[in-house]
Amino acid sequence: MTSSLAVLGEPATKSSRFASHITDTQRIFFCSGTKEQPLSKVLVSELARFEFFQPSTQFCRFLVVDIDHVFAVNYIYDLPVNIRPHAIVLTTKGVQAFWLIEGLPLTANAHQKPIRFAQDVGEMLRQACNGDPAVNPLTPSKCRNPLFEGAERFFLADCPPYALKSLCEPLRAFLATQQPSESTQILQSRSRAVWGELSAGQRNETIFQTIRRAAYRGEDFETLAYELNSQCQPPLPVAEVAGIVRSVQKFMETRFTPSETRNTSGEPVPDAVREFMAEIGRKGGSRKTEKQKAVLVKATNASRVVRSAQAVGRRAQIQSLKEAGYTQVQIAERLNINVKTVKRGWH
C-alpha cells in the first residue's frame, strides 16, 4: 500500500509515518463501508477504500477518542502542543482523534499492568477532550478509518508515537487547570481576549471563537458577539451574527455542563481548521451546503435500499441453513454475523 496520504497541504512525512505505524506488521484488517455494514476481512492494500474499521483486539497501536460536539475541533486545539493527537478525522457530529502510541500487546497472557496504565491514559485523554465515554480508547468496536481516501483528515503532531508516560504527566497537569479559581475566573472575565482578527475574511470565526469561550465562563456571549461585530471593518450583517450566536446558544442549552469548562489558554487554530470553523459560524452550526445535504439524502436513500436488499438475502440464507439442520450459533459462525441477526431471520 502506498503511504502518500498528504491531506490539506500537510507534509507527506506526517501522513506516511502515521500510515506506516497503523499498518506495521498487520496485513489483514476488518473494515466496512458504512457504520451499519458488517465488518469483512480486507487486505492492507485495500484499507484506504473503507470508511470504518476495527482496530486489532490483540495489539494496540493507537488511542482513539470520539468527540461528538459542535466545538470538537476547538477541544483538540485547546490541548498543549506536546499532547496533541497525531491525526483527527472530521465527522458529521464532531471529531475522532488518534494518538499513536508505542505498541502494546492486549492478549490474555500479556502483562496487565501496562494495559491498565494505557486504559488510565486513554480515560484522561477522553476527559481532556470531553470525549464519548462509550468508546473504548484502546479497543473500540468500530471507528473511523484515518487512512480512508475520502475522509476529511488533519495530521497534527509531528513526532514519533507517544510513550504512555510522556502523555500521563502533561495530561494530569492539563486536567488540573480545567477548574480555575474564582479569582482566575474574574481576571479572565475582565480581560476578554479577542481570539483572532476582526478583519474581512476572519470576522465570523473570530467572533465564534471569542464568544464560545465567554459562554464557557458564564458571560453574556450574545452581547459580546454584537460588540465585537461593531468593531469589525466592515461589520457583518446582523443575520450572520445571530446565526453564530444561535450555534453557541444551542450547544450551551443542550450539551454543555460545568464539567466541560475549557482551558482558554490554547494556541490559535491553524488556518485550514479556522476556515472549517468559520463555515460552522456562517451556517449556524451546520457545515453542509444545501447541495451537500441533497447529495447526502440521495446517498442515504440509496444505502437504505442496498441494506434492505442485503437483509432479504441474508434471511434467505438463514432459512436455507435452518432447513439444512444448522443451529442458530452454527449459522452465525458460518455467515460471520451476530446470533441476534440470525434470530431475527429465523422465523
C-alpha positions as CSV (number, residue, x, y, z in Angstrom):
1,M,0.0,0.0,0.0
2,T,1.3,3.4,-0.8
3,S,1.6,5.8,2.1
4,S,1.5,9.2,0.3
5,L,-1.5,10.5,2.2
6,A,-0.8,14.2,2.2
7,V,-4.0,16.0,3.1
8,L,-5.0,19.6,3.2
9,G,-1.5,20.8,2.5
10,E,0.1,18.8,5.3
11,P,3.7,17.4,4.7
12,A,3.7,13.9,3.3
13,T,6.1,12.8,6.1
14,K,3.4,13.2,8.8
15,S,0.9,11.1,6.9
16,S,3.3,8.5,5.7
17,R,4.7,7.9,9.2
18,F,1.2,7.7,10.5
19,A,0.1,5.1,7.9
20,S,3.3,3.1,8.5
21,H,2.6,2.8,12.2
22,I,-1.0,1.9,11.8
23,T,-0.3,-0.9,9.3
24,D,3.0,-2.1,10.8
25,T,3.2,-5.9,10.5
26,Q,-0.6,-6.1,10.1
27,R,-1.8,-7.4,6.7
28,I,-5.4,-8.2,7.4
29,F,-8.0,-5.6,8.7
30,F,-11.7,-5.8,9.4
31,C,-13.4,-3.0,7.6
32,S,-16.8,-1.8,6.4
33,G,-18.1,0.9,4.0
34,T,-20.6,2.3,6.5
35,K,-21.1,2.3,10.2
36,E,-24.1,-0.1,9.9
37,Q,-22.5,-2.6,7.5
38,P,-20.9,-5.8,9.0
39,L,-17.1,-6.0,9.1
40,S,-15.3,-8.0,6.5
41,K,-11.7,-9.0,6.0
42,V,-9.6,-6.7,3.9
43,L,-6.0,-6.7,2.8
44,V,-3.9,-3.8,3.8
45,S,-3.6,-2.8,0.1
46,E,-7.4,-2.1,0.1
47,L,-7.6,-0.4,3.5
48,A,-7.9,3.2,2.1
49,R,-11.1,2.3,0.3
50,F,-13.2,1.8,3.6
51,E,-14.5,4.5,5.9
52,F,-14.7,2.4,9.0
53,F,-12.5,-0.3,10.5
54,Q,-12.0,-2.3,13.7
55,P,-8.6,-1.8,15.3
56,S,-6.8,-5.0,16.4
57,T,-8.0,-6.5,19.6
58,Q,-4.7,-8.3,20.1
59,F,-2.2,-5.3,19.8
60,C,-2.8,-1.6,20.4
61,R,-1.0,0.9,18.1
62,F,-3.0,4.0,19.0
63,L,-5.6,5.5,21.4
64,V,-8.8,6.9,19.9
65,V,-11.2,9.4,21.4
66,D,-14.6,10.1,19.8
67,I,-15.8,13.7,20.4
68,D,-19.4,14.4,19.4
69,H,-19.6,18.1,19.9
70,V,-20.1,21.3,17.9
71,F,-16.8,22.5,19.3
72,A,-14.8,19.3,19.0
73,V,-12.1,20.8,16.9
74,N,-11.5,23.5,19.4
75,Y,-11.2,21.0,22.2
76,I,-8.4,19.4,20.3
77,Y,-6.6,22.7,19.7
78,D,-7.0,23.7,23.4
79,L,-4.7,20.8,24.3
80,P,-1.0,21.6,24.9
81,V,1.1,21.1,21.8
82,N,3.1,18.2,23.4
83,I,0.0,16.0,23.8
84,R,-1.9,16.8,20.6
85,P,-3.1,13.8,18.6
86,H,-1.2,12.6,15.5
87,A,-4.4,12.8,13.4
88,I,-8.1,13.8,13.6
89,V,-10.9,12.8,11.3
90,L,-13.8,15.2,10.9
91,T,-17.3,13.6,11.3
92,T,-20.8,15.0,10.9
93,K,-21.1,15.2,14.7
94,G,-17.5,16.2,15.6
95,V,-14.1,14.6,15.5
96,Q,-12.4,11.3,16.1
97,A,-8.8,11.8,17.3
98,F,-5.9,9.4,17.1
99,W,-2.8,9.3,19.3
100,L,-0.1,6.9,18.1
101,I,1.5,5.0,21.0
102,E,4.3,2.5,21.3
103,G,2.9,-0.9,20.6
104,L,1.0,-2.6,23.4
105,P,0.0,-6.3,23.5
106,L,-3.6,-6.9,24.6
107,T,-3.7,-10.7,24.6
108,A,-4.8,-12.7,27.7
109,N,-1.2,-13.6,28.6
110,A,0.1,-10.1,28.2
111,H,1.2,-8.1,31.3
112,Q,-1.9,-6.5,32.7
113,K,-0.3,-3.5,34.4
114,P,0.7,-1.7,31.2
115,I,-2.8,-2.4,29.8
116,R,-4.4,-0.8,32.9
117,F,-2.0,2.1,32.6
118,A,-2.9,2.6,29.0
119,Q,-6.6,2.5,30.0
120,D,-6.0,5.2,32.5
121,V,-4.2,7.4,30.0
122,G,-7.0,6.8,27.5
123,E,-9.5,7.9,30.1
124,M,-7.6,11.1,30.8
125,L,-7.4,11.9,27.1
126,R,-11.2,11.4,26.9
127,Q,-11.7,13.7,29.8
128,A,-9.4,16.3,28.4
129,C,-11.3,16.4,25.1
130,N,-14.8,15.8,26.5
131,G,-14.9,12.5,24.6
132,D,-17.7,9.9,24.4
133,P,-17.3,7.5,27.4
134,A,-19.0,4.7,25.4
135,V,-15.9,4.4,23.1
136,N,-13.0,2.4,24.5
137,P,-9.8,4.3,23.6
138,L,-7.8,1.0,23.4
139,T,-10.2,-1.3,21.7
140,P,-13.2,0.5,20.0
141,S,-15.6,-1.9,18.4
142,K,-15.5,0.2,15.2
143,C,-14.1,3.6,14.4
144,R,-13.3,5.9,11.5
145,N,-10.5,4.8,9.3
146,P,-7.9,7.6,9.4
147,L,-6.4,6.2,6.1
148,F,-9.7,6.4,4.2
149,E,-9.2,8.3,1.0
150,G,-12.5,10.2,1.3
151,A,-12.0,11.3,4.9
152,E,-11.6,14.9,6.0
153,R,-8.3,14.5,7.8
154,F,-5.7,16.7,9.6
155,F,-2.3,15.3,10.6
156,L,-1.3,17.3,13.7
157,A,1.5,16.0,15.9
158,D,4.8,15.7,14.0
159,C,6.5,13.3,16.5
160,P,7.1,9.6,17.0
161,P,4.4,7.5,18.7
162,Y,4.0,8.6,22.3
163,A,5.3,6.6,25.2
164,L,2.4,6.4,27.7
165,K,4.5,8.0,30.4
166,S,5.1,11.0,28.2
167,L,1.3,11.5,27.9
168,C,0.4,10.9,31.5
169,E,2.1,13.8,33.3
170,P,1.2,16.6,30.8
171,L,-2.4,15.3,30.8
172,R,-2.6,15.4,34.6
173,A,-1.3,19.0,34.6
174,F,-3.7,20.0,31.9
175,L,-6.7,18.5,33.6
176,A,-5.7,20.3,36.8
177,T,-6.2,23.6,35.0
178,Q,-9.8,22.8,34.0
179,Q,-11.2,24.1,37.3
180,P,-9.9,27.7,37.6
181,S,-10.2,29.5,40.9
182,E,-12.8,32.2,41.4
183,S,-10.1,35.0,41.2
184,T,-8.8,33.5,37.9
185,Q,-12.4,33.5,36.5
186,I,-12.8,37.2,37.5
187,L,-9.5,38.0,35.8
188,Q,-10.5,36.2,32.7
189,S,-13.9,37.9,32.6
190,R,-12.2,41.3,32.8
191,S,-9.6,40.6,30.1
192,R,-12.0,39.3,27.4
193,A,-9.3,38.5,24.9
194,V,-10.3,38.5,21.2
195,W,-9.3,35.2,19.6
196,G,-8.3,36.2,16.1
197,E,-8.7,39.2,13.9
198,L,-11.8,41.3,13.1
199,S,-10.8,42.0,9.5
200,A,-12.7,40.8,6.5
201,G,-12.3,37.0,5.9
202,Q,-11.8,36.2,9.6
203,R,-14.7,38.0,11.3
204,N,-17.1,35.0,11.6
205,E,-14.5,32.7,13.0
206,T,-13.0,35.3,15.4
207,I,-16.5,36.1,16.8
208,F,-17.3,32.4,17.1
209,Q,-14.0,31.6,18.9
210,T,-14.3,34.5,21.3
211,I,-18.0,34.2,22.3
212,R,-17.8,30.4,22.8
213,R,-15.1,30.9,25.4
214,A,-17.2,33.7,27.0
215,A,-20.1,31.2,27.1
216,Y,-18.0,28.6,28.9
217,R,-17.2,31.3,31.6
218,G,-20.9,32.1,32.0
219,E,-20.6,35.6,30.5
220,D,-23.2,37.4,28.2
221,F,-21.8,35.9,25.0
222,E,-24.7,37.3,22.9
223,T,-24.0,40.9,23.8
224,L,-20.3,40.3,23.3
225,A,-21.0,39.0,19.8
226,Y,-22.6,42.2,18.7
227,E,-19.9,44.3,20.5
228,L,-17.3,42.5,18.5
229,N,-19.2,42.9,15.3
230,S,-19.3,46.7,15.8
231,Q,-15.5,46.6,15.8
232,C,-15.3,44.7,12.5
233,Q,-14.3,46.5,9.4
234,P,-16.8,46.2,7.8
235,P,-19.3,44.8,10.2
236,L,-21.1,41.5,9.4
237,P,-24.8,41.5,8.6
238,V,-26.9,41.2,11.7
239,A,-28.4,37.9,10.5
240,E,-24.9,36.3,10.3
241,V,-24.1,37.4,13.8
242,A,-27.4,36.0,15.0
243,G,-26.5,32.6,13.3
244,I,-23.2,32.5,15.2
245,V,-24.9,33.2,18.5
246,R,-27.6,30.5,17.8
247,S,-24.9,27.9,17.2
248,V,-23.2,28.7,20.5
249,Q,-26.6,29.0,22.3
250,K,-27.8,25.7,21.0
251,F,-24.7,23.9,22.4
252,M,-24.9,25.6,25.8
253,E,-28.6,24.7,26.2
254,T,-28.4,21.1,25.0
255,R,-24.9,19.8,25.7
256,F,-22.8,22.0,28.0
257,T,-22.3,21.1,31.6
258,P,-20.0,22.8,34.2
259,S,-17.5,20.0,33.9
260,E,-16.9,20.9,30.3
261,T,-15.3,24.2,31.1
262,R,-12.4,24.5,28.7
263,N,-8.9,25.9,29.1
264,T,-8.8,29.2,27.1
265,S,-5.0,29.5,27.1
266,G,-4.5,27.3,24.0
267,E,-3.0,28.3,20.7
268,P,-5.0,29.8,17.8
269,V,-6.4,27.1,15.5
270,P,-4.4,26.7,12.2
271,D,-5.8,28.4,9.0
272,A,-7.3,25.2,7.5
273,V,-9.3,24.5,10.5
274,R,-10.2,28.1,11.1
275,E,-11.9,28.1,7.7
276,F,-13.9,25.0,8.7
277,M,-15.0,26.6,12.0
278,A,-15.9,29.9,10.2
279,E,-18.2,27.9,8.0
280,I,-19.9,26.5,11.1
281,G,-20.5,30.0,12.3
282,R,-21.8,31.1,8.9
283,K,-24.2,28.2,8.7
284,G,-25.4,28.5,12.3
285,G,-23.9,25.2,13.3
286,S,-24.1,23.2,10.1
287,R,-21.1,22.7,7.7
288,K,-23.2,21.4,4.8
289,T,-24.5,23.4,1.9
290,E,-28.0,22.7,0.5
291,K,-26.4,20.9,-2.4
292,Q,-24.3,18.7,0.0
293,K,-27.5,18.0,2.1
294,A,-29.3,16.9,-1.1
295,V,-26.5,14.6,-2.1
296,L,-26.4,13.2,1.5
297,V,-30.2,12.5,1.4
298,K,-29.8,10.8,-2.0
299,A,-26.9,8.7,-0.8
300,T,-28.8,7.7,2.4
301,N,-31.8,6.6,0.4
302,A,-29.6,4.5,-1.9
303,S,-27.8,3.0,1.0
304,R,-31.1,2.1,2.7
305,V,-32.2,0.3,-0.5
306,V,-29.0,-1.7,-0.6
307,R,-29.2,-2.6,3.1
308,S,-32.8,-3.7,2.6
309,A,-31.8,-6.0,-0.3
310,Q,-28.9,-7.4,1.8
311,A,-31.3,-8.1,4.7
312,V,-33.7,-10.1,2.4
313,G,-30.7,-12.1,1.0
314,R,-29.4,-12.8,4.5
315,R,-32.8,-14.0,5.7
316,A,-32.9,-16.4,2.7
317,Q,-29.5,-17.8,3.6
318,I,-30.6,-18.2,7.3
319,Q,-33.8,-20.1,6.2
320,S,-31.8,-22.3,3.9
321,L,-29.2,-23.3,6.5
322,K,-32.0,-23.7,9.1
323,E,-33.7,-26.3,6.8
324,A,-30.4,-28.0,6.4
325,G,-30.3,-28.6,10.1
326,Y,-27.8,-26.0,11.3
327,T,-28.3,-24.4,14.7
328,Q,-28.5,-20.6,15.2
329,V,-25.0,-20.5,16.6
330,Q,-23.6,-22.5,13.7
331,I,-25.4,-20.2,11.2
332,A,-24.0,-17.1,12.9
333,E,-20.4,-18.6,12.6
334,R,-20.9,-19.7,9.1
335,L,-22.3,-16.4,7.8
336,N,-20.0,-14.3,10.1
337,I,-22.9,-12.4,11.7
338,N,-24.3,-11.9,15.1
339,V,-26.6,-14.5,16.7
340,K,-29.2,-11.8,17.2
341,T,-29.3,-11.2,13.5
342,V,-29.9,-15.0,13.0
343,K,-32.8,-14.9,15.5
344,R,-34.4,-12.0,13.6
345,G,-34.4,-14.0,10.4
346,W,-35.2,-17.4,12.0
347,H,-39.0,-17.3,11.6
